[in-house]
Amino acid sequence: MRKLLYSAVALASLSAICCAQTITETFGIGANAFSIDFVTIGNPGNAADTTGSPNPAGSVSYTYNLGKYEISRDQVSKVANSGVFISMERNTYLAGSDAIHQPATGISWYEAARFVNHLNEVQGSRAAYKFDISGNFQMWSITDSGYDSGNKYRNSQAKYFLPSSDEWYKGAFGSPDGSWYGYATGSNSIPVAVSSGNGAGSAIYGGQPGAADIYSAGGSNAFGTIAQAGNLWEWTESAFDGDNSSASENRLVRGGSYDGSSYSLSSALLSNRPESENNFIYGFRVASVPEPSSLSLLALGGVVVALRRSKK
């Protein structure tokens, strides 16, 4: 049952949702320069959600930034033009075809990892993911600086990375006040199926003719991200079984897609081989560790009383 909400607390929660701060970071130079917008996912050390899948899910002990939008074709093209091996396929089945603001698809998990490594490289940070001289993905070992025994995929010294299962889940279904929602629209109501636009409670799903451009891909969720409720299924960093202990394990994919006949619940997830390149429904977004100066944003979450809402 829903708990009684006091008006002052409700207003504080609404303010946090409506006024999510966008952080824009720029990468590359000249013709290959591009920017990525992030939102801050605060409330560190939050309790996990126990109503979705996997169960429990979404507990993250630190503040991090999550891409506000899915990565676009233009962003991937500019990284590829900088010499990073990413073979992006044509979006022949997406509305808008190969328009620059269409979400990037036809990219394997490995190629998404190379994209992220490039972001770290141009910003002077450690690569998040390890590849050998032949381009084969490897796990970090105990002799590597930044080795994390709890996550052998990601180097702990990297600033940019693919969101883990918990990071993606919290950003999608969580909120600044600690509430959990059944849908990645900041709501427990079924999203309205649309082909484009940012109307509140809307998502790109239900047999739409194609994915919308990344800036018009559905209503925002409680933290302020777009399209975690549809448009494209998105790669996460995590192995499907939650144990990042084998380079070839299936990776967890979340979010739903434009052609899906159902909406994306917090319980909806898929998996696929990391080398898979599905040019129809798979995309990705990027996460990062905020700069120390951004940690002051934690205060926004600390002044709001934690609330819990059960899902309908």
ZAKOLLO-283539 format. One record per residue (C-alpha): residue number from 1; residue in one letter; x, y, z; chain. Coordinates in nm, 4 decimals, decimal comma, always signed. Example, Ala and Ser with C-alpha at 12.3 -4.5 7.8 and 13.67 -1.06 7.14 Angstrom:
2
<1 A <+1,2300 -0,4500 +0,7800> A>
<2 S <+1,3670 -0,1060 +0,7140> A>
//
This chain:
312
<1 M <+0,0000 +0,0000 +0,0000> A>
<2 R <+0,1120 +0,3548 -0,0636> A>
<3 K <+0,2320 +0,5499 +0,2351> A>
<4 L <+0,0762 +0,8847 +0,3166> A>
<5 L <+0,2801 +1,1653 +0,1632> A>
<6 Y <+0,3177 +1,4873 +0,3529> A>
<7 S <+0,2849 +1,7901 +0,1261> A>
<8 A <+0,6230 +1,9426 +0,2106> A>
<9 V <+0,8036 +1,6207 +0,1339> A>
<10 A <+0,6052 +1,5686 -0,1857> A>
<11 L <+0,6965 +1,9148 -0,3064> A>
<12 A <+1,0649 +1,8530 -0,2339> A>
<13 S <+1,0488 +1,5267 -0,4240> A>
<14 L <+0,8757 +1,6915 -0,7210> A>
<15 S <+1,1385 +1,9653 -0,7279> A>
<16 A <+1,4192 +1,7077 -0,7376> A>
<17 I <+1,2529 +1,5226 -1,0249> A>
<18 C <+1,1681 +1,8287 -1,2344> A>
<19 C <+1,4960 +2,0089 -1,1890> A>
<20 A <+1,7513 +1,7349 -1,2565> A>
<21 Q <+2,0799 +1,8992 -1,3463> A>
<22 T <+2,2308 +1,8149 -1,6843> A>
<23 I <+2,6102 +1,7908 -1,6988> A>
<24 T <+2,7559 +1,8298 -2,0487> A>
<25 E <+3,1034 +1,6974 -2,1239> A>
<26 T <+3,2914 +1,7467 -2,4513> A>
<27 F <+3,5220 +1,4944 -2,6182> A>
<28 G <+3,7511 +1,5033 -2,9209> A>
<29 I <+3,8738 +1,7973 -3,1245> A>
<30 G <+3,7925 +1,9649 -3,4541> A>
<31 A <+3,5537 +1,7817 -3,6830> A>
<32 N <+3,5451 +1,4847 -3,4444> A>
<33 A <+3,4366 +1,6834 -3,1371> A>
<34 F <+3,1074 +1,5891 -2,9706> A>
<35 S <+2,9387 +1,6198 -2,6342> A>
<36 I <+2,7514 +1,3839 -2,4021> A>
<37 D <+2,4883 +1,4964 -2,1517> A>
<38 F <+2,4796 +1,3261 -1,8118> A>
<39 V <+2,2511 +1,3438 -1,5093> A>
<40 T <+2,3677 +1,2785 -1,1563> A>
<41 I <+2,2364 +0,9664 -0,9823> A>
<42 G <+2,2683 +1,0463 -0,6130> A>
<43 N <+2,1253 +0,8924 -0,2953> A>
<44 P <+2,4321 +0,6675 -0,2474> A>
<45 G <+2,3938 +0,3575 -0,0359> A>
<46 N <+2,0253 +0,3280 -0,1230> A>
<47 A <+1,8281 +0,0174 -0,0356> A>
<48 A <+1,7773 -0,2232 -0,3250> A>
<49 D <+1,4438 -0,2731 -0,4974> A>
<50 T <+1,2993 -0,6160 -0,4225> A>
<51 T <+1,0112 -0,6139 -0,6709> A>
<52 G <+1,1927 -0,6179 -1,0066> A>
<53 S <+1,4438 -0,8437 -1,1753> A>
<54 P <+1,7019 -0,9441 -1,0801> A>
<55 N <+1,5897 -0,9402 -0,7191> A>
<56 P <+1,7277 -0,7485 -0,5366> A>
<57 A <+1,8481 -0,4793 -0,7776> A>
<58 G <+1,9547 -0,1158 -0,7925> A>
<59 S <+2,1566 -0,0641 -0,4758> A>
<60 V <+2,4647 +0,1514 -0,5533> A>
<61 S <+2,6989 +0,2716 -0,2811> A>
<62 Y <+2,8319 +0,5805 -0,4626> A>
<63 T <+2,7162 +0,8802 -0,6619> A>
<64 Y <+2,7638 +0,8491 -1,0372> A>
<65 N <+2,6527 +1,0127 -1,3610> A>
<66 L <+2,4388 +0,8378 -1,6218> A>
<67 G <+2,3970 +0,9390 -1,9843> A>
<68 K <+2,0777 +1,1384 -2,0259> A>
<69 Y <+2,0334 +0,9971 -2,3761> A>
<70 E <+2,1344 +0,6899 -2,5721> A>
<71 I <+2,4565 +0,7266 -2,7703> A>
<72 S <+2,3888 +0,8568 -3,1218> A>
<73 R <+2,5173 +0,7603 -3,4648> A>
<74 D <+2,6983 +1,0933 -3,4863> A>
<75 Q <+2,8857 +1,0316 -3,1609> A>
<76 V <+2,9924 +0,6821 -3,2651> A>
<77 S <+3,0937 +0,7999 -3,6130> A>
<78 K <+3,3223 +1,0656 -3,4661> A>
<79 V <+3,4908 +0,8141 -3,2367> A>
<80 A <+3,5325 +0,5745 -3,5302> A>
<81 N <+3,6809 +0,8587 -3,7372> A>
<82 S <+3,9350 +0,9080 -3,4589> A>
<83 G <+4,0758 +0,5609 -3,5263> A>
<84 V <+3,8727 +0,3425 -3,2890> A>
<85 F <+3,7548 +0,0177 -3,4462> A>
<86 I <+3,3741 +0,0367 -3,4380> A>
<87 S <+3,1808 -0,1083 -3,7300> A>
<88 M <+2,8400 +0,0576 -3,7122> A>
<89 E <+2,5762 -0,0943 -3,9373> A>
<90 R <+2,3208 +0,1055 -4,1325> A>
<91 N <+1,9954 +0,1622 -3,9483> A>
<92 T <+1,7880 +0,0585 -4,2488> A>
<93 Y <+1,4941 -0,0452 -4,0322> A>
<94 L <+1,4838 +0,2664 -3,8143> A>
<95 A <+1,2689 +0,5714 -3,8836> A>
<96 G <+1,5039 +0,8430 -4,0037> A>
<97 S <+1,7453 +0,5801 -4,1353> A>
<98 D <+2,1009 +0,7047 -4,0820> A>
<99 A <+2,0202 +1,0520 -3,9463> A>
<100 I <+2,2951 +1,1709 -3,7124> A>
<101 H <+2,0699 +1,1934 -3,4068> A>
<102 Q <+1,9347 +0,8428 -3,4516> A>
<103 P <+2,0574 +0,6089 -3,1772> A>
<104 A <+2,3621 +0,4027 -3,2706> A>
<105 T <+2,2831 +0,0369 -3,3344> A>
<106 G <+2,4616 -0,2543 -3,4981> A>
<107 I <+2,7314 -0,2294 -3,2314> A>
<108 S <+2,8547 -0,5195 -3,0224> A>
<109 W <+2,9220 -0,4997 -2,6489> A>
<110 Y <+3,2937 -0,5076 -2,7322> A>
<111 E <+3,2585 -0,2077 -2,9634> A>
<112 A <+3,0600 -0,0172 -2,7014> A>
<113 A <+3,3455 -0,0906 -2,4601> A>
<114 R <+3,5968 +0,0510 -2,7104> A>
<115 F <+3,3840 +0,3641 -2,7416> A>
<116 V <+3,3976 +0,4078 -2,3640> A>
<117 N <+3,7731 +0,3452 -2,3574> A>
<118 H <+3,8168 +0,6267 -2,6108> A>
<119 L <+3,6318 +0,8664 -2,3797> A>
<120 N <+3,8748 +0,7789 -2,1017> A>
<121 E <+4,1751 +0,8122 -2,3315> A>
<122 V <+4,0916 +1,1620 -2,4549> A>
<123 Q <+4,0233 +1,2770 -2,0979> A>
<124 G <+4,3465 +1,1296 -1,9609> A>
<125 S <+4,1795 +0,8558 -1,7566> A>
<126 R <+4,2517 +0,4838 -1,7349> A>
<127 A <+4,0761 +0,2582 -1,9858> A>
<128 A <+3,7701 +0,0933 -1,8358> A>
<129 Y <+3,8032 -0,2319 -2,0317> A>
<130 K <+4,1076 -0,4377 -2,1183> A>
<131 F <+4,1845 -0,5539 -2,4719> A>
<132 D <+4,4976 -0,7394 -2,5768> A>
<133 I <+4,7204 -0,6387 -2,8678> A>
<134 S <+4,4996 -0,8387 -3,1040> A>
<135 G <+4,1859 -0,6588 -2,9871> A>
<136 N <+4,0508 -0,9439 -2,7771> A>
<137 F <+3,8642 -0,8531 -2,4584> A>
<138 Q <+4,0373 -0,9587 -2,1372> A>
<139 M <+3,9512 -0,9352 -1,7704> A>
<140 W <+4,1680 -0,7238 -1,5431> A>
<141 S <+4,4079 -0,9264 -1,3297> A>
<142 I <+4,5428 -0,8777 -0,9805> A>
<143 T <+4,8713 -0,7449 -1,1227> A>
<144 D <+4,6929 -0,4587 -1,3036> A>
<145 S <+4,6628 -0,1180 -1,1441> A>
<146 G <+4,2953 -0,0518 -1,0771> A>
<147 Y <+4,2068 -0,4213 -1,0463> A>
<148 D <+3,8773 -0,4771 -0,8648> A>
<149 S <+3,8139 -0,8333 -0,7488> A>
<150 G <+3,4418 -0,7567 -0,7297> A>
<151 N <+3,4233 -0,6565 -1,0968> A>
<152 K <+3,6956 -0,7981 -1,3189> A>
<153 Y <+3,5466 -0,6321 -1,6256> A>
<154 R <+3,5887 -0,2675 -1,5186> A>
<155 N <+3,9066 -0,0918 -1,4089> A>
<156 S <+3,8345 +0,0986 -1,0888> A>
<157 Q <+4,0483 +0,3929 -1,2048> A>
<158 A <+3,8365 +0,4611 -1,5146> A>
<159 K <+3,6079 +0,7625 -1,5215> A>
<160 Y <+3,3756 +0,6464 -1,8020> A>
<161 F <+3,2183 +0,3019 -1,8380> A>
<162 L <+2,9091 +0,1127 -1,9456> A>
<163 P <+2,6537 +0,1163 -1,6632> A>
<164 S <+2,6392 -0,2006 -1,4590> A>
<165 S <+2,3096 -0,3790 -1,4077> A>
<166 D <+2,2559 -0,2011 -1,0738> A>
<167 E <+2,3661 +0,1390 -1,2073> A>
<168 W <+2,1327 +0,1099 -1,5073> A>
<169 Y <+1,8443 -0,0160 -1,2912> A>
<170 K <+1,8747 +0,2581 -1,0302> A>
<171 G <+1,8963 +0,5294 -1,2961> A>
<172 A <+1,5881 +0,3892 -1,4704> A>
<173 F <+1,3503 +0,2897 -1,1914> A>
<174 G <+1,4812 +0,4765 -0,8881> A>
<175 S <+1,4387 +0,8381 -0,7814> A>
<176 P <+1,6237 +1,1065 -0,5830> A>
<177 D <+1,4006 +1,0461 -0,2806> A>
<178 G <+1,4621 +0,6702 -0,2712> A>
<179 S <+1,1271 +0,5631 -0,4183> A>
<180 W <+1,1080 +0,2857 -0,6773> A>
<181 Y <+0,8829 +0,2842 -0,9825> A>
<182 G <+0,7568 +0,0015 -1,2006> A>
<183 Y <+0,8433 +0,1836 -1,5236> A>
<184 A <+1,1391 +0,3954 -1,6304> A>
<185 T <+0,9163 +0,7002 -1,6668> A>
<186 G <+0,8970 +0,7932 -1,2977> A>
<187 S <+0,5578 +0,6237 -1,2768> A>
<188 N <+0,3789 +0,3035 -1,1811> A>
<189 S <+0,1372 +0,3507 -1,4713> A>
<190 I <+0,1802 +0,1825 -1,8092> A>
<191 P <+0,3629 +0,4249 -2,0429> A>
<192 V <+0,1768 +0,5830 -2,3329> A>
<193 A <+0,3113 +0,4341 -2,6584> A>
<194 V <+0,4292 +0,7065 -2,8981> A>
<195 S <+0,6517 +0,7182 -3,2067> A>
<196 S <+0,8349 +1,0343 -3,0955> A>
<197 G <+0,8247 +1,3140 -2,8401> A>
<198 N <+0,8908 +1,3743 -2,4715> A>
<199 G <+0,5434 +1,3753 -2,3217> A>
<200 A <+0,5293 +1,2805 -1,9541> A>
<201 G <+0,4781 +0,9083 -1,9067> A>
<202 S <+0,5415 +0,8251 -2,2728> A>
<203 A <+0,7791 +0,5716 -2,4273> A>
<204 I <+0,8781 +0,4519 -2,7743> A>
<205 Y <+0,7383 +0,0989 -2,7882> A>
<206 G <+0,4410 -0,1044 -2,9041> A>
<207 G <+0,5171 -0,1618 -3,2718> A>
<208 Q <+0,6374 +0,1864 -3,3668> A>
<209 P <+0,7857 +0,2238 -3,7189> A>
<210 G <+1,1347 +0,2862 -3,5810> A>
<211 A <+1,3391 +0,4365 -3,3010> A>
<212 A <+1,3020 +0,8087 -3,2346> A>
<213 D <+1,6069 +1,0351 -3,2328> A>
<214 I <+1,7819 +1,0336 -2,8974> A>
<215 Y <+1,6435 +1,3733 -2,7924> A>
<216 S <+1,2770 +1,2853 -2,8598> A>
<217 A <+1,2669 +0,9303 -2,7331> A>
<218 G <+0,9990 +0,9432 -2,4659> A>
<219 G <+0,9291 +1,1108 -2,1351> A>
<220 S <+1,1967 +1,1415 -1,8697> A>
<221 N <+1,2166 +0,9289 -1,5582> A>
<222 A <+1,2543 +1,0498 -1,1990> A>
<223 F <+1,6288 +1,1146 -1,2362> A>
<224 G <+1,5877 +1,2846 -1,5741> A>
<225 T <+1,7134 +1,0305 -1,8273> A>
<226 I <+1,5370 +0,9664 -2,1577> A>
<227 A <+1,4499 +0,6348 -2,3284> A>
<228 Q <+1,5271 +0,3865 -2,0540> A>
<229 A <+1,1643 +0,2769 -2,0997> A>
<230 G <+1,1895 +0,2006 -2,4699> A>
<231 N <+1,3353 +0,3062 -2,8057> A>
<232 L <+1,6185 +0,0496 -2,7937> A>
<233 W <+1,7291 -0,2346 -2,5720> A>
<234 E <+2,0577 -0,1197 -2,4187> A>
<235 W <+2,3781 -0,3056 -2,3348> A>
<236 T <+2,4806 -0,2996 -1,9712> A>
<237 E <+2,8277 -0,3810 -1,8502> A>
<238 S <+2,7171 -0,6816 -1,6467> A>
<239 A <+2,7146 -1,0506 -1,7239> A>
<240 F <+2,3631 -1,1927 -1,7290> A>
<241 D <+2,4326 -1,4133 -1,4281> A>
<242 G <+2,5685 -1,1148 -1,2306> A>
<243 D <+2,9182 -1,2625 -1,1989> A>
<244 N <+3,1683 -1,0813 -1,4212> A>
<245 S <+3,4146 -1,3675 -1,4147> A>
<246 S <+3,4303 -1,4793 -1,7788> A>
<247 A <+3,5111 -1,2663 -2,0829> A>
<248 S <+3,2655 -1,4518 -2,3056> A>
<249 E <+2,9618 -1,4546 -2,0758> A>
<250 N <+2,6308 -1,3249 -2,2072> A>
<251 R <+2,5724 -0,9602 -2,1191> A>
<252 L <+2,2548 -0,8221 -1,9638> A>
<253 V <+2,0417 -0,6048 -2,1947> A>
<254 R <+1,7643 -0,3775 -2,0613> A>
<255 G <+1,5114 -0,1156 -2,1621> A>
<256 G <+1,2708 -0,2441 -2,4263> A>
<257 S <+1,2523 -0,1385 -2,7909> A>
<258 Y <+1,0414 +0,0555 -3,0382> A>
<259 D <+0,9067 -0,2605 -3,2013> A>
<260 G <+0,8253 -0,4419 -2,8789> A>
<261 S <+0,4631 -0,5395 -2,8339> A>
<262 S <+0,4892 -0,4920 -2,4574> A>
<263 Y <+0,6136 -0,2151 -2,2326> A>
<264 S <+0,9328 -0,2243 -2,0312> A>
<265 L <+0,8781 -0,3210 -1,6690> A>
<266 S <+1,1430 -0,3226 -1,3999> A>
<267 S <+1,1275 -0,7008 -1,4365> A>
<268 A <+1,2048 -0,6998 -1,8121> A>
<269 L <+1,5522 -0,8041 -1,9235> A>
<270 L <+1,7329 -0,9931 -2,1979> A>
<271 S <+2,0822 -1,1250 -2,2590> A>
<272 N <+2,3024 -1,1729 -2,5620> A>
<273 R <+2,6543 -1,2664 -2,6601> A>
<274 P <+2,8937 -0,9704 -2,6291> A>
<275 E <+2,9992 -1,0085 -2,9926> A>
<276 S <+2,6376 -0,9833 -3,1143> A>
<277 E <+2,5566 -0,6929 -3,3478> A>
<278 N <+2,1818 -0,6531 -3,3682> A>
<279 N <+2,1202 -0,3613 -3,6018> A>
<280 F <+1,7524 -0,3370 -3,5153> A>
<281 I <+1,7001 -0,2979 -3,1426> A>
<282 Y <+2,0284 -0,2724 -2,9451> A>
<283 G <+2,1915 +0,0528 -2,8331> A>
<284 F <+2,3816 +0,1786 -2,5300> A>
<285 R <+2,4462 +0,4728 -2,3005> A>
<286 V <+2,7489 +0,5743 -2,0944> A>
<287 A <+2,8021 +0,6239 -1,7212> A>
<288 S <+3,0780 +0,8018 -1,5336> A>
<289 V <+3,2178 +0,8848 -1,1925> A>
<290 P <+3,1574 +1,2544 -1,1209> A>
<291 E <+3,4371 +1,4987 -1,0603> A>
<292 P <+3,4998 +1,5719 -0,6891> A>
<293 S <+3,3323 +1,9126 -0,7265> A>
<294 S <+3,0115 +1,7385 -0,8315> A>
<295 L <+2,9884 +1,5452 -0,5073> A>
<296 S <+2,8231 +1,8471 -0,3491> A>
<297 L <+2,5094 +1,7401 -0,5366> A>
<298 L <+2,4697 +1,4703 -0,2717> A>
<299 A <+2,3208 +1,7372 -0,0510> A>
<300 L <+2,0162 +1,7476 -0,2782> A>
<301 G <+1,9339 +1,3887 -0,1930> A>
<302 G <+2,0175 +1,4230 +0,1750> A>
<303 V <+1,7480 +1,6812 +0,2502> A>
<304 V <+1,4634 +1,4722 +0,1169> A>
<305 V <+1,2949 +1,2193 +0,3446> A>
<306 A <+1,3144 +0,8699 +0,1943> A>
<307 L <+0,9798 +0,7423 +0,0753> A>
<308 R <+0,8657 +0,4050 -0,0446> A>
<309 R <+0,5899 +0,3389 -0,2887> A>
<310 S <+0,4679 -0,0095 -0,3657> A>
<311 K <+0,4101 -0,0882 -0,7316> A>
<312 K <+0,0597 -0,1312 -0,8587> A>
//
